[in-house]
Amino acid sequence: KKDFFPPKNARLMWKHDSVQIGFDTIKNATLGLNGGYQDDDYEYIFGLCDGASTVYRHTAAALLYDGVARSSRAVLNDVPFAVKQHGDDVVYEIAFPSSALSPFRLNAGNSVRWSVLVNLNDGEERVGWLELTPGIGQHPKNPAHFIDLILMK
């Protein structure tokens, strides 16, 4: 059975058992720059915090794209998320509403750059992580390394 080691503070979830997902919504990041998220990018962290399933938005797109102000470095209630344990398996269930990824539109044929990173903590410290592509952990906060995700019908 998996032991979870949740923090008391959502800002520290990346050091604990958690999942980080980053998006470059208009795919404008370019290799060769020093990195850093731009004003269309998002990074979310999902995990348990003080015993509850918690969504922490590290980075959010600017309001200039759709006129909606979003807070960075904020705990959210508008992105449905749950951590479930089934025997030795741990399942993270995440549903992104369109408002959580604007200006990206959730329509068939549209694409966004993204990556996902899974963090592991042994109860005392972060002992490692595994990511789909560089850009969150390796080459930190550099979505130029993310890969395309294309929505199908």
C-alpha positions in Angstrom: 0.0 0.0 0.0 1.3 3.4 -1.0 2.2 5.8 1.9 1.5 9.4 1.2 3.6 12.1 2.7 1.5 15.3 2.2 2.7 18.8 3.2 0.7 21.2 5.3 1.3 24.0 2.7 0.1 23.6 -0.9 3.1 25.6 -2.2 5.4 22.8 -1.1 3.4 19.9 -2.8 6.2 19.6 -5.5 8.5 18.3 -2.7 6.0 15.6 -1.8 4.0 12.9 -3.6 2.3 14.9 -6.3 1.8 15.5 -10.0 2.8 18.7 -11.9 1.3 19.5 -15.3 2.5 22.4 -17.4 0.9 23.9 -20.6 2.1 26.3 -23.3 -1.4 27.3 -24.5 -0.4 29.1 -27.7 2.8 27.1 -28.3 5.0 30.2 -28.4 8.0 29.0 -26.3 11.2 28.7 -28.3 14.4 26.7 -27.6 17.5 28.7 -26.9 15.9 31.0 -24.5 16.7 30.7 -20.8 13.3 29.4 -20.1 10.6 30.7 -17.8 6.9 30.6 -18.2 5.3 33.3 -20.4 2.0 35.0 -20.0 0.0 32.3 -21.8 1.4 29.4 -19.7 0.1 27.4 -16.8 1.5 25.0 -14.3 -0.7 23.0 -11.9 0.3 20.8 -9.0 -2.0 18.1 -7.8 -1.6 16.2 -4.5 -2.7 15.7 -1.0 -2.3 18.7 1.3 -3.1 18.3 5.0 -5.2 15.2 4.1 -7.3 16.7 1.3 -7.0 16.4 -2.5 -5.6 19.8 -3.5 -5.0 21.7 -6.7 -2.3 24.4 -6.6 -1.9 26.7 -9.6 1.8 27.8 -9.7 1.5 29.8 -12.9 -1.5 31.2 -14.8 -2.2 32.9 -18.1 -2.6 36.7 -18.2 -6.0 38.3 -18.5 -5.1 39.9 -21.8 -6.1 36.7 -23.6 -9.7 36.5 -22.5 -10.3 39.2 -19.9 -10.4 36.7 -17.0 -8.0 37.4 -14.1 -6.5 34.2 -12.7 -4.3 34.0 -9.6 -0.9 32.4 -9.7 0.4 30.7 -6.6 -3.2 29.9 -5.5 -5.2 26.9 -4.2 -8.1 26.2 -6.5 -11.6 24.8 -6.3 -12.5 25.0 -10.0 -10.3 22.1 -11.3 -12.0 18.8 -10.3 -9.4 16.5 -8.8 -9.2 13.5 -6.5 -6.5 11.1 -5.3 -7.8 7.5 -5.0 -6.1 4.4 -3.8 -7.0 0.9 -5.0 -4.8 -1.6 -3.3 -1.2 -0.8 -4.3 -2.4 1.5 -7.1 -2.7 5.3 -6.7 -4.9 7.1 -9.2 -5.0 10.8 -9.8 -8.3 11.9 -11.4 -8.0 15.3 -13.0 -10.6 17.1 -15.2 -9.6 20.4 -16.8 -12.5 22.8 -17.6 -11.9 25.0 -20.5 -11.5 28.1 -18.3 -8.5 26.4 -16.6 -6.5 26.4 -19.9 -7.7 29.6 -21.6 -6.7 30.9 -24.2 -6.4 27.2 -25.4 -9.8 25.9 -26.7 -10.9 22.4 -26.0 -12.0 21.7 -29.6 -11.1 18.7 -31.8 -8.0 19.3 -33.9 -6.5 22.0 -31.5 -3.2 21.4 -30.0 -1.3 22.6 -26.9 2.2 21.9 -25.7 2.3 20.1 -22.4 4.3 17.9 -20.0 3.6 16.1 -16.8 6.0 15.3 -13.9 5.4 12.9 -11.0 7.2 13.6 -7.7 8.1 11.0 -5.1 8.7 11.6 -1.4 10.0 8.9 1.1 8.5 10.6 4.2 11.6 12.7 4.8 12.4 14.3 1.5 11.8 14.4 -2.3 13.7 11.4 -3.5 13.0 11.8 -7.2 10.8 12.6 -10.1 9.9 11.4 -13.5 8.7 13.6 -16.3 7.2 13.0 -19.7 9.5 15.6 -21.3 12.0 18.1 -20.0 10.6 21.5 -19.2 9.2 21.3 -15.6 12.0 19.5 -13.6 14.9 19.2 -16.1 15.3 22.6 -17.9 13.0 24.1 -15.2 10.0 26.1 -16.2 10.9 25.9 -19.9 7.8 24.9 -22.0 9.9 25.0 -25.2 10.8 21.3 -24.3 7.1 20.3 -23.9 5.4 18.1 -26.5 2.3 18.6 -28.5 -1.0 17.2 -27.3 -3.6 17.1 -30.1 -7.3 16.8 -29.2 -9.3 14.2 -31.2 -13.0 13.9 -31.7 
